[in-house]
Amino acid sequence: MSDISQRGYAHPDVLVSTDWVAAHLADPGVRVVESNEDPLLYPSGHVPGAVEVDWAADLNDPVRRDYLDRGAFESLMSRIGVTRETTVVFYGDKSNWWACYAFWIFQLFGHTHARVMDGGRLKWEREGRTLTREKPAIAPTSYTAPERDDTHIRAFRDQVLRHQAAGLPLVDVRSPQEFSGERTHMPEYPQEGVLRGGHIPGAKNVPWARAANPEDGTFKPAGDLRRIYEGEAGLGSGDDVIAYCRIGERSSHTWFVLTYLLGYPRVRNYDGSWTEWGNSVGLPIQRG
């Protein structure tokens, strides 16, 4: 894959290369964060100095379905040694799927000093770079966060219902089988968590993984992304777009692509996604 700066992205600075990360492992202004679907990966070996942020234990409220509040976010940032000025670099498995999810939640609290390591864990491993099992010793920091802002990049069920009724763009980033209603979860995963299969009427199906190169997990160039999202799905850079999946994690990846790599200014992630929509009474569903 070509140099990040040569791929035509709207905001190329949001990505850093594995070379960049390797050169900043001892940089006190950088905190590398690993966030995975597989909880065994970090303890089995991680980028030296990286801390783990678990998408469920660290980013979600432990009781109700919501994200952590301001106090919990401040505690998390203190525990992983981050200040308001620290550049946080996310990486993880599944072509940075969960890294983008963590990145998105950090944006709800306005931590804009944030980057994603292009290619994630897959690229780092395939390049034969060092992995360690040693957890870094972190000195707690003092971090003051604003209240979580759900108004700009997050969408809720009733907002999605109005969006759908108005015929505005919706992107369903799940697999074609989930989109059609044949499955209620990804292939090779337990079929669970929702009473009805299908998709929100009017949504276009663009599986999230199409934005990444399968051989190394890097993001595709902007030209390829435009052919997928604009040429095939009919999106435009001025559109008001809502992306969704099953619980909002895969759609975080698509939100990242549309917002930062293609520069769309109005993209929201519906994290209630299909586990909420497919279980709700009376909401419109389309199959096939």
BELDA-V830515 format. One record per pair of residues at least 12 apart in sequence whose ideal C-beta (glycine too) atoms are under 8 Angstrom apart, sorted by sequence separation. I is the first residue (numbers start at 0). J is the second residue. D is the distance in Angstrom with one decimal. If there is no record, write none. Layout:
i:I j:J d:D
i:I j:J d:D
This chain:
i:3 j:15 d:7.7
i:33 j:45 d:5.2
i:89 j:101 d:5.5
i:173 j:185 d:7.2
i:174 j:186 d:6.1
i:242 j:254 d:5.4
i:254 j:266 d:5.4
i:3 j:16 d:6.1
i:33 j:46 d:6.7
i:89 j:102 d:5.0
i:102 j:115 d:6.0
i:183 j:196 d:4.9
i:254 j:267 d:7.5
i:2 j:16 d:7.8
i:182 j:196 d:6.8
i:210 j:224 d:6.1
i:254 j:268 d:4.5
i:31 j:46 d:5.4
i:38 j:53 d:6.9
i:180 j:195 d:7.7
i:181 j:196 d:6.9
i:242 j:257 d:7.2
i:33 j:49 d:4.8
i:35 j:51 d:7.9
i:99 j:115 d:6.5
i:180 j:196 d:3.5
i:31 j:48 d:5.9
i:32 j:49 d:6.6
i:33 j:50 d:7.3
i:34 j:51 d:7.3
i:58 j:75 d:8.0
i:98 j:115 d:5.7
i:179 j:196 d:7.8
i:180 j:197 d:3.9
i:210 j:227 d:7.1
i:240 j:257 d:6.2
i:251 j:268 d:5.7
i:31 j:49 d:4.1
i:32 j:50 d:5.8
i:33 j:51 d:5.3
i:34 j:52 d:4.9
i:36 j:54 d:7.7
i:57 j:75 d:5.7
i:87 j:105 d:6.7
i:98 j:116 d:7.5
i:179 j:197 d:7.4
i:180 j:198 d:7.4
i:209 j:227 d:5.5
i:250 j:268 d:5.1
i:31 j:50 d:7.4
i:32 j:51 d:7.5
i:33 j:52 d:7.4
i:34 j:53 d:7.3
i:177 j:196 d:7.2
i:178 j:197 d:7.8
i:179 j:198 d:7.7
i:250 j:269 d:6.9
i:30 j:50 d:6.8
i:32 j:52 d:5.1
i:34 j:54 d:5.9
i:95 j:115 d:5.7
i:178 j:198 d:4.9
i:250 j:270 d:7.6
i:95 j:116 d:7.5
i:98 j:119 d:6.0
i:177 j:198 d:7.9
i:247 j:268 d:5.7
i:24 j:46 d:7.4
i:205 j:227 d:6.3
i:247 j:269 d:6.7
i:250 j:272 d:6.6
i:24 j:47 d:5.5
i:25 j:48 d:7.5
i:52 j:75 d:7.3
i:87 j:110 d:6.5
i:95 j:118 d:7.7
i:205 j:228 d:6.4
i:234 j:257 d:7.6
i:240 j:263 d:6.3
i:247 j:270 d:2.8
i:24 j:48 d:5.3
i:89 j:113 d:6.9
i:94 j:118 d:7.9
i:95 j:119 d:4.0
i:178 j:202 d:7.7
i:242 j:266 d:6.7
i:246 j:270 d:6.7
i:247 j:271 d:7.1
i:87 j:112 d:6.4
i:88 j:113 d:7.8
i:89 j:114 d:7.2
i:90 j:115 d:7.0
i:94 j:119 d:6.1
i:173 j:198 d:7.9
i:236 j:261 d:6.7
i:238 j:263 d:6.9
i:240 j:265 d:6.6
i:241 j:266 d:7.7
i:242 j:267 d:7.5
i:243 j:268 d:7.4
i:247 j:272 d:5.0
i:20 j:46 d:6.7
i:86 j:112 d:4.7
i:87 j:113 d:4.9
i:88 j:114 d:4.8
i:89 j:115 d:5.2
i:90 j:116 d:3.9
i:93 j:119 d:7.8
i:178 j:204 d:4.1
i:205 j:231 d:7.3
i:236 j:262 d:6.5
i:237 j:263 d:8.0
i:239 j:265 d:4.6
i:240 j:266 d:4.7
i:241 j:267 d:5.0
i:242 j:268 d:5.7
i:243 j:269 d:4.0
i:246 j:272 d:5.4
i:52 j:79 d:6.9
i:83 j:110 d:7.5
i:85 j:112 d:6.3
i:86 j:113 d:7.3
i:87 j:114 d:7.2
i:88 j:115 d:7.3
i:89 j:116 d:7.0
i:92 j:119 d:6.8
i:94 j:121 d:6.8
i:171 j:198 d:4.9
i:205 j:232 d:5.1
i:236 j:263 d:5.5
i:237 j:264 d:7.8
i:238 j:265 d:7.0
i:240 j:267 d:7.3
i:241 j:268 d:7.7
i:242 j:269 d:6.9
i:245 j:272 d:5.4
i:246 j:273 d:8.0
i:84 j:112 d:6.7
i:86 j:114 d:6.4
i:88 j:116 d:5.6
i:91 j:119 d:5.5
i:92 j:120 d:5.1
i:171 j:199 d:6.9
i:228 j:256 d:7.7
i:236 j:264 d:8.0
i:237 j:265 d:7.8
i:241 j:269 d:5.3
i:243 j:271 d:7.8
i:244 j:272 d:5.2
i:245 j:273 d:5.0
i:246 j:274 d:5.5
i:50 j:79 d:4.5
i:81 j:110 d:7.7
i:83 j:112 d:7.7
i:90 j:119 d:4.6
i:91 j:120 d:5.8
i:92 j:121 d:7.3
i:175 j:204 d:6.1
i:203 j:232 d:4.3
i:228 j:257 d:6.7
i:234 j:263 d:7.7
i:243 j:272 d:4.4
i:244 j:273 d:6.9
i:245 j:274 d:5.8
i:50 j:80 d:7.4
i:90 j:120 d:5.9
i:169 j:199 d:5.5
i:203 j:233 d:6.8
i:243 j:273 d:6.8
i:171 j:202 d:4.2
i:173 j:204 d:7.4
i:175 j:206 d:7.0
i:203 j:234 d:7.8
i:169 j:201 d:5.9
i:170 j:202 d:6.6
i:171 j:203 d:6.9
i:172 j:204 d:8.0
i:174 j:206 d:5.8
i:224 j:256 d:6.2
i:90 j:123 d:7.0
i:169 j:202 d:3.9
i:170 j:203 d:5.7
i:171 j:204 d:5.0
i:172 j:205 d:6.1
i:173 j:206 d:6.9
i:228 j:261 d:6.8
i:243 j:276 d:7.6
i:76 j:110 d:7.7
i:110 j:144 d:7.7
i:169 j:203 d:7.0
i:171 j:205 d:7.5
i:172 j:206 d:6.0
i:109 j:144 d:7.3
i:166 j:201 d:6.3
i:168 j:203 d:7.3
i:170 j:205 d:5.5
i:172 j:207 d:4.0
i:72 j:108 d:5.1
i:108 j:144 d:4.7
i:109 j:145 d:5.4
i:163 j:199 d:5.5
i:224 j:260 d:6.0
i:225 j:261 d:6.7
i:67 j:104 d:7.9
i:108 j:145 d:6.5
i:163 j:200 d:6.4
i:207 j:244 d:6.9
i:224 j:261 d:5.8
i:66 j:104 d:5.7
i:163 j:201 d:5.7
i:218 j:256 d:6.9
i:69 j:108 d:7.1
i:108 j:147 d:5.7
i:109 j:148 d:6.8
i:163 j:202 d:7.9
i:221 j:260 d:6.2
i:107 j:147 d:4.9
i:108 j:148 d:7.6
i:159 j:199 d:7.0
i:221 j:261 d:6.4
i:49 j:90 d:7.7
i:66 j:107 d:6.7
i:107 j:148 d:6.0
i:202 j:243 d:7.7
i:211 j:252 d:7.9
i:58 j:100 d:7.7
i:107 j:149 d:6.5
i:207 j:249 d:4.4
i:210 j:252 d:6.8
i:218 j:260 d:6.1
i:54 j:97 d:5.3
i:58 j:101 d:6.4
i:207 j:250 d:7.0
i:210 j:253 d:6.8
i:46 j:90 d:7.0
i:199 j:243 d:7.2
i:107 j:152 d:7.0
i:207 j:252 d:4.6
i:54 j:100 d:5.8
i:58 j:104 d:5.1
i:106 j:152 d:6.0
i:107 j:153 d:6.6
i:207 j:253 d:5.1
i:210 j:256 d:4.7
i:32 j:79 d:6.9
i:54 j:101 d:6.5
i:205 j:253 d:7.1
i:30 j:79 d:6.3
i:52 j:101 d:5.4
i:103 j:152 d:6.8
i:30 j:80 d:6.0
i:210 j:260 d:7.9
i:30 j:81 d:5.2
i:40 j:92 d:5.8
i:193 j:245 d:7.8
i:192 j:245 d:7.4
i:30 j:85 d:5.2
i:32 j:87 d:5.7
i:34 j:89 d:6.1
i:36 j:91 d:7.8
i:37 j:92 d:5.7
i:85 j:140 d:7.9
i:28 j:84 d:6.9
i:29 j:85 d:7.1
i:30 j:86 d:7.3
i:32 j:88 d:6.8
i:33 j:89 d:7.9
i:34 j:90 d:7.9
i:35 j:91 d:4.6
i:36 j:92 d:5.8
i:28 j:85 d:6.2
i:29 j:86 d:5.0
i:30 j:87 d:5.2
i:31 j:88 d:4.9
i:32 j:89 d:5.1
i:33 j:90 d:5.9
i:34 j:91 d:4.5
i:35 j:92 d:4.5
i:36 j:93 d:5.6
i:80 j:137 d:4.1
i:28 j:86 d:5.9
i:29 j:87 d:7.9
i:30 j:88 d:7.2
i:32 j:90 d:7.5
i:33 j:91 d:5.7
i:35 j:93 d:7.6
i:79 j:137 d:6.3
i:80 j:138 d:6.1
i:82 j:140 d:5.0
i:170 j:228 d:7.8
i:29 j:88 d:6.1
i:31 j:90 d:7.1
i:78 j:137 d:7.0
i:80 j:139 d:6.9
i:81 j:140 d:6.1
i:82 j:141 d:7.3
i:83 j:142 d:6.6
i:36 j:96 d:7.0
i:80 j:140 d:5.4
i:82 j:142 d:6.1
i:83 j:143 d:7.2
i:185 j:245 d:7.7
i:36 j:97 d:5.5
i:78 j:139 d:6.4
i:81 j:142 d:6.3
i:184 j:245 d:6.6
i:35 j:97 d:5.6
i:77 j:139 d:4.7
i:170 j:232 d:6.7
i:34 j:97 d:4.5
i:77 j:140 d:5.2
i:34 j:98 d:5.2
i:76 j:140 d:6.8
i:77 j:141 d:6.7
i:170 j:234 d:7.4
i:23 j:88 d:7.8
i:33 j:98 d:7.9
i:77 j:142 d:5.3
i:168 j:233 d:7.7
i:32 j:98 d:7.8
i:34 j:100 d:7.0
i:76 j:142 d:3.9
i:168 j:234 d:5.7
i:34 j:101 d:4.2
i:20 j:88 d:6.1
i:76 j:144 d:7.0
i:177 j:245 d:7.2
i:32 j:101 d:6.7
i:73 j:142 d:5.1
i:20 j:90 d:7.6
i:73 j:143 d:6.6
i:168 j:238 d:4.9
i:170 j:240 d:6.3
i:172 j:242 d:5.8
i:73 j:144 d:5.1
i:167 j:238 d:7.4
i:168 j:239 d:7.1
i:169 j:240 d:7.6
i:170 j:241 d:7.3
i:171 j:242 d:8.0
i:172 j:243 d:7.2
i:173 j:244 d:5.1
i:72 j:144 d:5.1
i:167 j:239 d:5.4
i:168 j:240 d:4.8
i:169 j:241 d:5.3
i:170 j:242 d:4.5
i:171 j:243 d:6.2
i:172 j:244 d:4.9
i:173 j:245 d:6.3
i:15 j:88 d:5.9
i:167 j:240 d:7.8
i:168 j:241 d:7.4
i:169 j:242 d:7.7
i:170 j:243 d:7.5
i:171 j:244 d:7.3
i:167 j:241 d:7.4
i:169 j:243 d:7.1
i:69 j:144 d:5.2
i:72 j:147 d:7.3
i:198 j:273 d:7.9
i:69 j:145 d:7.2
i:173 j:249 d:6.8
i:46 j:123 d:6.3
i:69 j:146 d:5.4
i:162 j:239 d:7.5
i:172 j:249 d:5.0
i:199 j:276 d:6.3
i:69 j:147 d:6.1
i:172 j:250 d:5.0
i:68 j:147 d:6.6
i:162 j:241 d:5.5
i:40 j:120 d:6.8
i:170 j:250 d:7.6
i:172 j:252 d:7.3
i:193 j:273 d:5.9
i:197 j:277 d:7.2
i:66 j:147 d:6.8
i:172 j:253 d:4.6
i:193 j:274 d:5.4
i:196 j:277 d:6.7
i:46 j:128 d:7.6
i:47 j:129 d:5.8
i:159 j:241 d:5.9
i:192 j:274 d:5.1
i:195 j:277 d:4.5
i:46 j:129 d:7.8
i:47 j:130 d:7.8
i:158 j:241 d:7.9
i:170 j:253 d:6.1
i:194 j:277 d:6.2
i:195 j:278 d:7.4
i:200 j:283 d:5.1
i:46 j:130 d:7.0
i:47 j:131 d:4.9
i:50 j:134 d:7.7
i:159 j:243 d:7.3
i:193 j:277 d:3.8
i:194 j:278 d:5.3
i:199 j:283 d:7.2
i:200 j:284 d:7.3
i:201 j:285 d:7.9
i:31 j:116 d:7.7
i:35 j:120 d:7.3
i:45 j:130 d:6.1
i:46 j:131 d:7.9
i:50 j:135 d:6.5
i:193 j:278 d:5.6
i:199 j:284 d:7.4
i:200 j:285 d:4.2
i:44 j:130 d:3.4
i:45 j:131 d:6.6
i:47 j:133 d:7.6
i:49 j:135 d:7.4
i:198 j:284 d:7.3
i:199 j:285 d:7.3
i:33 j:120 d:7.1
i:44 j:131 d:6.4
i:45 j:132 d:7.7
i:48 j:135 d:5.0
i:50 j:137 d:6.6
i:154 j:241 d:4.9
i:170 j:257 d:8.0
i:197 j:284 d:4.3
i:198 j:285 d:5.7
i:44 j:132 d:5.8
i:47 j:135 d:7.9
i:197 j:285 d:5.6
i:198 j:286 d:7.8
i:43 j:132 d:7.1
i:154 j:243 d:8.0
i:195 j:284 d:5.7
i:197 j:286 d:4.2
i:42 j:132 d:6.6
i:125 j:215 d:6.1
i:183 j:273 d:7.7
i:196 j:286 d:6.9
i:197 j:287 d:7.9
i:122 j:215 d:4.7
i:121 j:215 d:6.1
i:122 j:216 d:5.4
i:183 j:277 d:7.0
i:121 j:216 d:4.0
i:122 j:217 d:6.3
i:20 j:116 d:5.3
i:120 j:216 d:7.7
i:177 j:273 d:7.2
i:19 j:116 d:8.0
i:118 j:215 d:5.1
i:119 j:216 d:4.9
i:118 j:216 d:4.4
i:15 j:114 d:4.8
i:17 j:116 d:6.4
i:117 j:216 d:8.0
i:118 j:217 d:4.4
i:13 j:113 d:7.7
i:14 j:114 d:6.6
i:15 j:115 d:7.4
i:16 j:116 d:7.5
i:17 j:117 d:7.4
i:117 j:217 d:5.0
i:173 j:273 d:6.9
i:13 j:114 d:5.9
i:14 j:115 d:5.7
i:15 j:116 d:5.7
i:16 j:117 d:5.7
i:17 j:118 d:6.3
i:117 j:218 d:6.2
i:12 j:114 d:7.6
i:13 j:115 d:6.5
i:14 j:116 d:7.7
i:15 j:117 d:6.9
i:152 j:254 d:6.9
i:14 j:117 d:4.7
i:20 j:123 d:7.7
i:180 j:284 d:7.9
i:17 j:122 d:5.5
i:17 j:123 d:5.3
i:152 j:258 d:7.6
i:180 j:286 d:3.9
i:21 j:128 d:6.3
i:179 j:286 d:6.5
i:180 j:287 d:6.9
i:179 j:287 d:5.6
i:17 j:126 d:6.0
i:158 j:267 d:7.8
i:159 j:269 d:5.1
i:17 j:128 d:6.6
i:96 j:207 d:7.0
i:159 j:271 d:7.8
i:154 j:267 d:4.0
i:156 j:269 d:7.7
i:3 j:117 d:6.0
i:94 j:208 d:6.5
i:152 j:266 d:7.1
i:153 j:267 d:6.1
i:154 j:268 d:6.7
i:155 j:269 d:7.5
i:152 j:267 d:5.6
i:153 j:268 d:6.1
i:154 j:269 d:4.3
i:156 j:271 d:5.3
i:95 j:211 d:7.6
i:151 j:267 d:7.5
i:152 j:268 d:6.3
i:153 j:269 d:7.9
i:154 j:270 d:8.0
i:155 j:271 d:6.7
i:0 j:117 d:7.7
i:94 j:211 d:4.0
i:153 j:270 d:6.5
i:159 j:276 d:7.5
i:0 j:118 d:7.7
i:94 j:213 d:7.8
i:156 j:275 d:5.8
i:156 j:276 d:7.0
i:163 j:283 d:7.1
i:95 j:216 d:6.5
i:94 j:216 d:4.0
i:160 j:282 d:6.9
i:156 j:279 d:6.9
i:156 j:282 d:7.8
i:115 j:255 d:7.1
i:100 j:247 d:7.4
i:100 j:248 d:4.6
i:103 j:251 d:4.3
i:102 j:251 d:7.3
i:97 j:248 d:6.4
i:100 j:251 d:4.1
i:103 j:254 d:6.0
i:96 j:248 d:6.4
i:99 j:251 d:4.5
i:100 j:252 d:7.6
i:103 j:255 d:7.0
i:96 j:249 d:6.0
i:99 j:252 d:4.4
i:102 j:255 d:6.5
i:96 j:251 d:7.5
i:99 j:254 d:7.4
i:96 j:252 d:5.1
i:99 j:255 d:4.4
i:95 j:252 d:6.9
i:94 j:252 d:7.5
i:103 j:268 d:6.1
i:54 j:248 d:7.0
i:14 j:218 d:7.0
i:8 j:218 d:8.0
i:0 j:212 d:6.1
i:6 j:218 d:7.5
i:9 j:221 d:7.5
i:7 j:220 d:5.9
i:8 j:221 d:5.3
i:6 j:220 d:4.0
i:7 j:221 d:3.5
i:0 j:215 d:6.6
i:6 j:221 d:5.7
i:7 j:222 d:6.1
i:0 j:217 d:4.3
i:1 j:220 d:6.9
i:13 j:255 d:8.0
i:14 j:259 d:8.0
i:13 j:259 d:4.4
i:13 j:260 d:7.9
i:10 j:259 d:4.5
i:9 j:259 d:6.8
i:10 j:260 d:7.3
i:8 j:259 d:7.1
i:9 j:260 d:6.5
i:8 j:260 d:4.6
i:9 j:261 d:5.9
i:10 j:262 d:6.5
i:8 j:261 d:7.7
i:9 j:262 d:2.7
i:8 j:262 d:7.9
